[in-house]
């Protein structure tokens, strides 16, 4: 799993990963909310899972199957894959994660 708290970290990943434009745009827009939450004193992350192994890692760390997202949407990247974006808020101070999961997930890396 790729876990980010700053725009610089995300930008470097997106550049190296050659991510689709639709994912770049949506993740970059959401990274601003993560940074603002962290500057406000809460703990937030933007997480990207591309493979089954990474999705399992996210589940182990956050137990998302026991959580209901505040909102969720599907992003069509027009390259044969979709990305599910889900926002999970875990505390009253706004801490949580914005989670992107590739659909279909790639096999173990």
N, CA, C and O atoms as CSV, one atom per row, in Angstrom:
chain,resi,resn,atom,element,x,y,z
A,1,UNK,N,N,0.853,-1.175,0.000
A,1,UNK,CA,C,0.000,0.000,0.000
A,1,UNK,C,C,0.890,1.226,0.000
A,1,UNK,O,O,1.981,1.232,0.569
A,2,UNK,N,N,0.406,2.241,-0.639
A,2,UNK,CA,C,1.116,3.513,-0.654
A,2,UNK,C,C,0.343,4.472,0.236
A,2,UNK,O,O,-0.866,4.642,0.076
A,3,UNK,N,N,1.042,5.096,1.172
A,3,UNK,CA,C,0.399,5.917,2.203
A,3,UNK,C,C,1.046,7.300,2.182
A,3,UNK,O,O,2.268,7.417,2.283
A,4,UNK,N,N,0.231,8.345,2.051
A,4,UNK,CA,C,0.754,9.693,1.888
A,4,UNK,C,C,0.122,10.674,2.869
A,4,UNK,O,O,-1.054,10.561,3.213
A,5,UNK,N,N,0.933,11.646,3.315
A,5,UNK,CA,C,0.425,12.736,4.152
A,5,UNK,C,C,0.715,14.104,3.553
A,5,UNK,O,O,0.283,15.119,4.098
A,6,UNK,N,N,1.438,14.145,2.442
A,6,UNK,CA,C,1.753,15.448,1.850
A,6,UNK,C,C,1.644,15.388,0.332
A,6,UNK,O,O,1.753,14.323,-0.276
A,7,UNK,N,N,1.429,16.545,-0.259
A,7,UNK,CA,C,1.310,16.659,-1.700
A,7,UNK,C,C,2.611,16.246,-2.381
A,7,UNK,O,O,2.582,15.640,-3.452
A,8,UNK,N,N,3.753,16.566,-1.771
A,8,UNK,CA,C,5.041,16.203,-2.352
A,8,UNK,C,C,5.212,14.697,-2.466
A,8,UNK,O,O,5.676,14.198,-3.491
A,9,UNK,N,N,4.836,13.967,-1.408
A,9,UNK,CA,C,4.926,12.505,-1.432
A,9,UNK,C,C,4.037,11.922,-2.529
A,9,UNK,O,O,4.453,11.039,-3.279
A,10,UNK,N,N,2.809,12.432,-2.608
A,10,UNK,CA,C,1.863,11.938,-3.605
A,10,UNK,C,C,2.341,12.259,-5.015
A,10,UNK,O,O,2.294,11.398,-5.894
A,11,UNK,N,N,2.797,13.478,-5.239
A,11,UNK,CA,C,3.245,13.884,-6.573
A,11,UNK,C,C,4.391,13.007,-7.065
A,11,UNK,O,O,4.421,12.617,-8.233
A,12,UNK,N,N,5.319,12.700,-6.190
A,12,UNK,CA,C,6.451,11.847,-6.554
A,12,UNK,C,C,5.965,10.452,-6.945
A,12,UNK,O,O,6.422,9.892,-7.941
A,13,UNK,N,N,5.049,9.897,-6.169
A,13,UNK,CA,C,4.496,8.576,-6.495
A,13,UNK,C,C,3.774,8.610,-7.843
A,13,UNK,O,O,4.010,7.750,-8.692
A,14,UNK,N,N,2.893,9.602,-8.045
A,14,UNK,CA,C,2.111,9.669,-9.272
A,14,UNK,C,C,3.003,9.807,-10.498
A,14,UNK,O,O,2.701,9.253,-11.555
A,15,UNK,N,N,4.080,10.529,-10.363
A,15,UNK,CA,C,5.018,10.699,-11.462
A,15,UNK,C,C,5.722,9.374,-11.774
A,15,UNK,O,O,5.807,8.973,-12.934
A,16,UNK,N,N,6.215,8.713,-10.756
A,16,UNK,CA,C,6.949,7.449,-10.939
A,16,UNK,C,C,6.033,6.311,-11.389
A,16,UNK,O,O,6.453,5.443,-12.154
A,17,UNK,N,N,4.793,6.312,-10.921
A,17,UNK,CA,C,3.869,5.213,-11.212
A,17,UNK,C,C,3.199,5.363,-12.569
A,17,UNK,O,O,2.519,4.445,-13.029
A,18,UNK,N,N,3.382,6.500,-13.208
A,18,UNK,CA,C,2.725,6.755,-14.490
A,18,UNK,C,C,1.214,6.515,-14.361
A,18,UNK,O,O,0.605,5.833,-15.184
A,19,UNK,N,N,0.638,7.085,-13.322
A,19,UNK,CA,C,-0.777,6.896,-13.003
A,19,UNK,C,C,-1.669,7.564,-14.055
A,19,UNK,O,O,-1.278,8.564,-14.656
A,20,UNK,N,N,-2.865,7.012,-14.276
A,20,UNK,CA,C,-3.805,7.605,-15.229
A,20,UNK,C,C,-4.205,9.020,-14.795
A,20,UNK,O,O,-4.241,9.327,-13.603
A,21,UNK,N,N,-4.502,9.867,-15.767
A,21,UNK,CA,C,-4.829,11.273,-15.485
A,21,UNK,C,C,-6.005,11.437,-14.532
A,21,UNK,O,O,-5.982,12.311,-13.666
A,22,UNK,N,N,-7.028,10.610,-14.682
A,22,UNK,CA,C,-8.214,10.731,-13.831
A,22,UNK,C,C,-7.865,10.448,-12.368
A,22,UNK,O,O,-8.372,11.110,-11.462
A,23,UNK,N,N,-6.999,9.465,-12.148
A,23,UNK,CA,C,-6.573,9.155,-10.785
A,23,UNK,C,C,-5.700,10.277,-10.242
A,23,UNK,O,O,-5.861,10.679,-9.090
A,24,UNK,N,N,-4.778,10.789,-11.053
A,24,UNK,CA,C,-3.913,11.894,-10.630
A,24,UNK,C,C,-4.745,13.080,-10.173
A,24,UNK,O,O,-4.504,13.653,-9.110
A,25,UNK,N,N,-5.729,13.442,-10.992
A,25,UNK,CA,C,-6.561,14.623,-10.702
A,25,UNK,C,C,-7.337,14.433,-9.395
A,25,UNK,O,O,-7.319,15.311,-8.532
A,26,UNK,N,N,-8.004,13.314,-9.248
A,26,UNK,CA,C,-8.828,13.071,-8.062
A,26,UNK,C,C,-7.967,12.946,-6.801
A,26,UNK,O,O,-8.307,13.512,-5.762
A,27,UNK,N,N,-6.863,12.214,-6.887
A,27,UNK,CA,C,-5.998,12.045,-5.721
A,27,UNK,C,C,-5.388,13.379,-5.299
A,27,UNK,O,O,-5.295,13.670,-4.106
A,28,UNK,N,N,-4.973,14.185,-6.269
A,28,UNK,CA,C,-4.379,15.486,-5.960
A,28,UNK,C,C,-5.395,16.401,-5.278
A,28,UNK,O,O,-5.065,17.088,-4.311
A,29,UNK,N,N,-6.619,16.412,-5.776
A,29,UNK,CA,C,-7.669,17.224,-5.153
A,29,UNK,C,C,-7.923,16.784,-3.712
A,29,UNK,O,O,-8.119,17.619,-2.830
A,30,UNK,N,N,-7.920,15.483,-3.479
A,30,UNK,CA,C,-8.184,14.958,-2.140
A,30,UNK,C,C,-6.995,15.113,-1.201
A,30,UNK,O,O,-7.166,15.171,0.017
A,31,UNK,N,N,-5.808,15.178,-1.755
A,31,UNK,CA,C,-4.615,15.343,-0.912
A,31,UNK,C,C,-4.660,16.670,-0.171
A,31,UNK,O,O,-4.147,16.775,0.944
A,32,UNK,N,N,-5.258,17.667,-0.770
A,32,UNK,CA,C,-5.379,18.968,-0.105
A,32,UNK,C,C,-6.184,18.829,1.194
A,32,UNK,O,O,-5.832,19.432,2.209
A,33,UNK,N,N,-7.246,18.049,1.163
A,33,UNK,CA,C,-8.056,17.835,2.369
A,33,UNK,C,C,-7.251,17.093,3.438
A,33,UNK,O,O,-7.374,17.391,4.626
A,34,UNK,N,N,-6.434,16.133,3.021
A,34,UNK,CA,C,-5.589,15.391,3.966
A,34,UNK,C,C,-4.600,16.337,4.629
A,34,UNK,O,O,-4.430,16.301,5.848
A,35,UNK,N,N,-3.950,17.181,3.841
A,35,UNK,CA,C,-2.984,18.127,4.395
A,35,UNK,C,C,-3.648,19.104,5.362
A,35,UNK,O,O,-3.100,19.389,6.427
A,36,UNK,N,N,-4.823,19.618,5.000
A,36,UNK,CA,C,-5.532,20.548,5.879
A,36,UNK,C,C,-5.933,19.876,7.185
A,36,UNK,O,O,-5.851,20.490,8.249
A,37,UNK,N,N,-6.359,18.634,7.112
A,37,UNK,CA,C,-6.726,17.890,8.321
A,37,UNK,C,C,-5.516,17.715,9.232
A,37,UNK,O,O,-5.609,17.898,10.445
A,38,UNK,N,N,-4.382,17.360,8.637
A,38,UNK,CA,C,-3.162,17.176,9.421
A,38,UNK,C,C,-2.671,18.490,10.027
A,38,UNK,O,O,-2.195,18.507,11.162
A,39,UNK,N,N,-2.782,19.585,9.284
A,39,UNK,CA,C,-2.379,20.892,9.818
A,39,UNK,C,C,-3.289,21.319,10.966
A,39,UNK,O,O,-2.883,22.099,11.828
A,40,UNK,N,N,-4.520,20.806,10.976
A,40,UNK,CA,C,-5.459,21.116,12.043
A,40,UNK,C,C,-5.253,20.287,13.301
A,40,UNK,O,O,-5.942,20.491,14.300
A,41,UNK,N,N,-4.311,19.354,13.260
A,41,UNK,CA,C,-4.002,18.567,14.449
A,41,UNK,C,C,-4.495,17.139,14.435
A,41,UNK,O,O,-4.158,16.364,15.330
A,42,UNK,N,N,-5.289,16.769,13.438
A,42,UNK,CA,C,-5.758,15.385,13.346
A,42,UNK,C,C,-4.768,14.580,12.511
A,42,UNK,O,O,-3.816,15.133,11.959
A,43,UNK,N,N,-4.995,13.282,12.422
A,43,UNK,CA,C,-4.119,12.419,11.631
A,43,UNK,C,C,-4.916,11.836,10.466
A,43,UNK,O,O,-5.887,11.106,10.664
A,44,UNK,N,N,-4.485,12.175,9.240
A,44,UNK,CA,C,-5.172,11.697,8.042
A,44,UNK,C,C,-4.144,11.240,7.020
A,44,UNK,O,O,-3.008,11.714,6.997
A,45,UNK,N,N,-4.570,10.311,6.179
A,45,UNK,CA,C,-3.709,9.769,5.130
A,45,UNK,C,C,-4.510,9.591,3.850
A,45,UNK,O,O,-5.727,9.407,3.886
A,46,UNK,N,N,-3.826,9.649,2.738
A,46,UNK,CA,C,-4.370,9.221,1.459
A,46,UNK,C,C,-3.644,7.910,1.157
A,46,UNK,O,O,-2.414,7.857,1.153
A,47,UNK,N,N,-4.420,6.855,0.906
A,47,UNK,CA,C,-3.853,5.522,0.706
A,47,UNK,C,C,-4.272,4.995,-0.657
A,47,UNK,O,O,-5.424,5.139,-1.066
A,48,UNK,N,N,-3.322,4.385,-1.352
A,48,UNK,CA,C,-3.582,3.788,-2.654
A,48,UNK,C,C,-3.184,2.311,-2.596
A,48,UNK,O,O,-2.063,1.972,-2.219
A,49,UNK,N,N,-4.119,1.443,-2.975
A,49,UNK,CA,C,-3.850,0.009,-3.060
A,49,UNK,C,C,-4.074,-0.443,-4.495
A,49,UNK,O,O,-5.166,-0.294,-5.042
A,50,UNK,N,N,-3.029,-0.994,-5.097
A,50,UNK,CA,C,-3.121,-1.465,-6.475
A,50,UNK,C,C,-3.271,-2.976,-6.567
A,50,UNK,O,O,-3.827,-3.484,-7.541
A,51,UNK,N,N,-2.787,-3.693,-5.572
A,51,UNK,CA,C,-2.770,-5.156,-5.638
A,51,UNK,C,C,-3.582,-5.762,-4.498
A,51,UNK,O,O,-3.975,-5.084,-3.549
A,52,UNK,N,N,-3.813,-7.056,-4.630
A,52,UNK,CA,C,-4.526,-7.790,-3.580
A,52,UNK,C,C,-3.746,-7.740,-2.274
A,52,UNK,O,O,-4.329,-7.595,-1.199
A,53,UNK,N,N,-2.425,-7.861,-2.371
A,53,UNK,CA,C,-1.589,-7.822,-1.164
A,53,UNK,C,C,-1.695,-6.469,-0.469
A,53,UNK,O,O,-1.766,-6.406,0.759
A,54,UNK,N,N,-1.707,-5.397,-1.239
A,54,UNK,CA,C,-1.818,-4.061,-0.640
A,54,UNK,C,C,-3.193,-3.857,-0.016
A,54,UNK,O,O,-3.300,-3.251,1.050
A,55,UNK,N,N,-4.243,-4.350,-0.660
A,55,UNK,CA,C,-5.589,-4.231,-0.093
A,55,UNK,C,C,-5.695,-5.011,1.219
A,55,UNK,O,O,-6.351,-4.561,2.159
A,56,UNK,N,N,-5.056,-6.169,1.280
A,56,UNK,CA,C,-5.045,-6.952,2.525
A,56,UNK,C,C,-4.306,-6.199,3.629
A,56,UNK,O,O,-4.712,-6.229,4.790
A,57,UNK,N,N,-3.235,-5.536,3.264
A,57,UNK,CA,C,-2.469,-4.757,4.231
A,57,UNK,C,C,-3.319,-3.614,4.796
A,57,UNK,O,O,-3.289,-3.351,5.998
A,58,UNK,N,N,-4.072,-2.940,3.927
A,58,UNK,CA,C,-4.962,-1.860,4.373
A,58,UNK,C,C,-6.020,-2.429,5.315
A,58,UNK,O,O,-6.324,-1.830,6.347
A,59,UNK,N,N,-6.575,-3.577,4.962
A,59,UNK,CA,C,-7.598,-4.203,5.811
A,59,UNK,C,C,-7.016,-4.568,7.176
A,59,UNK,O,O,-7.668,-4.354,8.199
A,60,UNK,N,N,-5.803,-5.114,7.207
A,60,UNK,CA,C,-5.180,-5.467,8.495
A,60,UNK,C,C,-4.970,-4.231,9.360
A,60,UNK,O,O,-5.184,-4.270,10.572
A,61,UNK,N,N,-4.554,-3.148,8.741
A,61,UNK,CA,C,-4.235,-1.946,9.511
A,61,UNK,C,C,-5.466,-1.171,9.953
A,61,UNK,O,O,-5.489,-0.622,11.055
A,62,UNK,N,N,-6.492,-1.119,9.104
A,62,UNK,CA,C,-7.650,-0.265,9.393
A,62,UNK,C,C,-8.973,-1.008,9.587
A,62,UNK,O,O,-9.961,-0.380,9.966
A,63,UNK,N,N,-9.030,-2.305,9.344
A,63,UNK,CA,C,-10.259,-3.107,9.481
A,63,UNK,C,C,-11.434,-2.425,8.780
A,63,UNK,O,O,-12.497,-2.239,9.373
A,64,UNK,N,N,-11.235,-2.060,7.528
A,64,UNK,CA,C,-12.255,-1.314,6.786
A,64,UNK,C,C,-13.530,-2.106,6.547
A,64,UNK,O,O,-14.592,-1.517,6.344
A,65,UNK,N,N,-13.445,-3.431,6.566
A,65,UNK,CA,C,-14.660,-4.225,6.365
A,65,UNK,C,C,-15.649,-4.013,7.513
A,65,UNK,O,O,-16.829,-4.339,7.384
A,66,UNK,N,N,-15.173,-3.470,8.631
A,66,UNK,CA,C,-16.041,-3.167,9.775
A,66,UNK,C,C,-16.480,-1.710,9.803
A,66,UNK,O,O,-17.147,-1.281,10.744
A,67,UNK,N,N,-16.112,-0.948,8.777
A,67,UNK,CA,C,-16.396,0.492,8.744
A,67,UNK,C,C,-17.302,0.835,7.562
A,67,UNK,O,O,-17.301,0.153,6.536
A,68,UNK,N,N,-18.057,1.887,7.729
A,68,UNK,CA,C,-18.871,2.407,6.640
A,68,UNK,C,C,-18.246,3.714,6.174
A,68,UNK,O,O,-18.014,4.611,6.985
A,69,UNK,N,N,-17.969,3.834,4.875
A,69,UNK,CA,C,-17.368,5.077,4.396
A,69,UNK,C,C,-18.360,6.234,4.447
A,69,UNK,O,O,-19.569,6.046,4.310
A,70,UNK,N,N,-17.821,7.430,4.647
A,70,UNK,CA,C,-18.651,8.634,4.596
A,70,UNK,C,C,-19.204,8.816,3.190
A,70,UNK,O,O,-20.353,9.220,3.011
A,71,UNK,N,N,-18.379,8.515,2.197
A,71,UNK,CA,C,-18.820,8.529,0.814
A,71,UNK,C,C,-17.898,7.634,0.005
A,71,UNK,O,O,-16.784,7.316,0.422
A,72,UNK,N,N,-18.383,7.238,-1.152
A,72,UNK,CA,C,-17.639,6.327,-2.009
A,72,UNK,C,C,-18.036,6.609,-3.448
A,72,UNK,O,O,-19.193,6.918,-3.733
A,73,UNK,N,N,-17.057,6.500,-4.367
A,73,UNK,CA,C,-17.381,6.662,-5.780
A,73,UNK,C,C,-16.398,5.855,-6.612
A,73,UNK,O,O,-15.315,5.497,-6.150
A,74,UNK,N,N,-16.795,5.577,-7.842
A,74,UNK,CA,C,-15.965,4.834,-8.778
A,74,UNK,C,C,-15.416,5.812,-9.820
A,74,UNK,O,O,-16.145,6.645,-10.359
A,75,UNK,N,N,-14.112,5.688,-10.088
A,75,UNK,CA,C,-13.446,6.539,-11.073
A,75,UNK,C,C,-13.045,5.657,-12.243
A,75,UNK,O,O,-12.323,4.675,-12.067
A,76,UNK,N,N,-13.515,6.007,-13.450
A,76,UNK,CA,C,-13.141,5.280,-14.660
A,76,UNK,C,C,-11.909,5.957,-15.240
A,76,UNK,O,O,-11.965,7.124,-15.628
A,77,UNK,N,N,-10.798,5.233,-15.302
A,77,UNK,CA,C,-9.557,5.827,-15.809
A,77,UNK,C,C,-9.355,5.565,-17.295
A,77,UNK,O,O,-8.325,5.942,-17.854
A,78,UNK,N,N,-10.315,4.929,-17.935
A,78,UNK,CA,C,-10.305,4.704,-19.378
A,78,UNK,C,C,-9.114,3.888,-19.854
A,78,UNK,O,O,-8.765,3.942,-21.033
A,79,UNK,N,N,-8.486,3.134,-18.962
A,79,UNK,CA,C,-7.349,2.292,-19.348
A,79,UNK,C,C,-7.621,0.826,-19.028
A,79,UNK,O,O,-6.689,0.030,-18.914
A,80,UNK,N,N,-8.890,0.471,-18.884
A,80,UNK,CA,C,-9.246,-0.904,-18.570
A,80,UNK,C,C,-9.404,-1.169,-17.085
A,80,UNK,O,O,-9.755,-2.277,-16.681
A,81,UNK,N,N,-9.146,-0.157,-16.274
A,81,UNK,CA,C,-9.285,-0.314,-14.818
A,81,UNK,C,C,-10.183,0.794,-14.281
A,81,UNK,O,O,-10.365,1.838,-14.907
A,82,UNK,N,N,-10.724,0.538,-13.127
A,82,UNK,CA,C,-11.484,1.526,-12.382
A,82,UNK,C,C,-10.798,1.675,-11.036
A,82,UNK,O,O,-10.001,0.825,-10.640
A,83,UNK,N,N,-11.106,2.751,-10.338
A,83,UNK,CA,C,-10.597,2.968,-8.987
A,83,UNK,C,C,-11.786,3.318,-8.113
A,83,UNK,O,O,-12.615,4.151,-8.480
A,84,UNK,N,N,-11.864,2.679,-6.961
A,84,UNK,CA,C,-12.907,3.003,-5.986
A,84,UNK,C,C,-12.287,3.942,-4.962
A,84,UNK,O,O,-11.269,3.629,-4.344
A,85,UNK,N,N,-12.908,5.078,-4.798
A,85,UNK,CA,C,-12.461,6.044,-3.790
A,85,UNK,C,C,-13.451,6.014,-2.632
A,85,UNK,O,O,-14.656,6.157,-2.837
A,86,UNK,N,N,-12.944,5.830,-1.425
A,86,UNK,CA,C,-13.778,5.824,-0.226
A,86,UNK,C,C,-13.146,6.723,0.824
A,86,UNK,O,O,-11.927,6.740,0.995
A,87,UNK,N,N,-13.988,7.467,1.520
A,87,UNK,CA,C,-13.514,8.346,2.586
A,87,UNK,C,C,-14.016,7.799,3.917
A,87,UNK,O,O,-15.217,7.624,4.125
A,88,UNK,N,N,-13.067,7.533,4.816
A,88,UNK,CA,C,-13.379,7.012,6.139
A,88,UNK,C,C,-12.921,8.025,7.186
A,88,UNK,O,O,-11.754,8.416,7.210
A,89,UNK,N,N,-13.840,8.447,8.046
A,89,UNK,CA,C,-13.508,9.352,9.150
A,89,UNK,C,C,-13.564,8.527,10.424
A,89,UNK,O,O,-14.591,7.932,10.750
A,90,UNK,N,N,-12.444,8.500,11.141
A,90,UNK,CA,C,-12.338,7.648,12.323
A,90,UNK,C,C,-12.477,8.403,13.641
A,90,UNK,O,O,-12.628,7.776,14.690
A,91,UNK,N,N,-12.429,9.742,13.613
A,91,UNK,CA,C,-12.495,10.479,14.876
A,91,UNK,C,C,-13.226,11.802,14.677
A,91,UNK,O,O,-13.379,12.283,13.554
A,92,UNK,N,N,-13.668,12.374,15.780
A,92,UNK,CA,C,-14.404,13.639,15.728
A,92,UNK,C,C,-13.556,14.804,15.231
A,92,UNK,O,O,-14.096,15.803,14.755
A,93,UNK,N,N,-12.236,14.685,15.336
A,93,UNK,CA,C,-11.372,15.770,14.873
A,93,UNK,C,C,-11.132,15.724,13.363
A,93,UNK,O,O,-10.405,16.557,12.822
A,94,UNK,N,N,-11.742,14.752,12.685
A,94,UNK,CA,C,-11.623,14.661,11.229
A,94,UNK,C,C,-10.571,13.684,10.757
A,94,UNK,O,O,-10.392,13.508,9.551
A,95,UNK,N,N,-9.872,13.047,11.673
A,95,UNK,CA,C,-8.850,12.081,11.298
A,95,UNK,C,C,-9.443,10.894,10.571
A,95,UNK,O,O,-10.557,10.462,10.866
A,96,UNK,N,N,-8.690,10.372,9.619
A,96,UNK,CA,C,-9.168,9.219,8.867
A,96,UNK,C,C,-8.332,9.003,7.631
A,96,UNK,O,O,-7.176,9.422,7.561
A,97,UNK,N,N,-8.933,8.336,6.649
A,97,UNK,CA,C,-8.208,8.068,5.413
A,97,UNK,C,C,-9.091,8.321,4.195
A,97,UNK,O,O,-10.315,8.192,4.248
A,98,UNK,N,N,-8.445,8.677,3.119
A,98,UNK,CA,C,-9.067,8.674,1.799
A,98,UNK,C,C,-8.385,7.526,1.074
A,98,UNK,O,O,-7.173,7.541,0.859
A,99,UNK,N,N,-9.173,6.538,0.705
A,99,UNK,CA,C,-8.643,5.262,0.220
A,99,UNK,C,C,-9.016,5.037,-1.242
A,99,UNK,O,O,-10.187,5.092,-1.616
A,100,UNK,N,N,-8.006,4.786,-2.051
A,100,UNK,CA,C,-8.199,4.454,-3.461
A,100,UNK,C,C,-7.790,2.998,-3.666
A,100,UNK,O,O,-6.681,2.599,-3.311
A,101,UNK,N,N,-8.702,2.207,-4.245
A,101,UNK,CA,C,-8.427,0.797,-4.505
A,101,UNK,C,C,-8.698,0.501,-5.970
A,101,UNK,O,O,-9.773,0.797,-6.492
A,102,UNK,N,N,-7.704,-0.087,-6.624
A,102,UNK,CA,C,-7.833,-0.431,-8.038
A,102,UNK,C,C,-8.841,-1.566,-8.197
A,102,UNK,O,O,-8.860,-2.508,-7.406
A,103,UNK,N,N,-9.677,-1.465,-9.229
A,103,UNK,CA,C,-10.650,-2.506,-9.538
A,103,UNK,C,C,-10.443,-2.907,-10.996
A,103,UNK,O,O,-10.593,-2.038,-11.855
A,104,UNK,N,N,-10.122,-4.108,-11.336
A,104,UNK,CA,C,-9.850,-5.199,-10.401
A,104,UNK,C,C,-8.458,-5.034,-9.792
A,104,UNK,O,O,-7.561,-4.451,-10.401
A,105,UNK,N,N,-8.300,-5.559,-8.577
A,105,UNK,CA,C,-6.991,-5.546,-7.929
A,105,UNK,C,C,-6.040,-6.440,-8.702
A,105,UNK,O,O,-6.437,-7.491,-9.206
A,106,UNK,N,N,-4.805,-6.032,-8.796
A,106,UNK,CA,C,-3.796,-6.841,-9.463
A,106,UNK,C,C,-3.397,-8.003,-8.576
A,106,UNK,O,O,-3.562,-7.944,-7.357
A,107,UNK,N,N,-2.875,-9.057,-9.180
A,107,UNK,CA,C,-2.381,-10.193,-8.389
A,107,UNK,C,C,-1.216,-9.751,-7.534
A,107,UNK,O,O,-0.651,-8.674,-7.725
A,108,UNK,N,N,-0.870,-10.601,-6.592
A,108,UNK,CA,C,0.207,-10.303,-5.639
A,108,UNK,C,C,1.461,-9.848,-6.373
A,108,UNK,O,O,1.831,-10.400,-7.409
A,109,UNK,N,N,2.103,-8.831,-5.814
A,109,UNK,CA,C,3.341,-8.337,-6.394
A,109,UNK,C,C,4.514,-8.867,-5.631
A,109,UNK,O,O,5.658,-8.562,-5.967
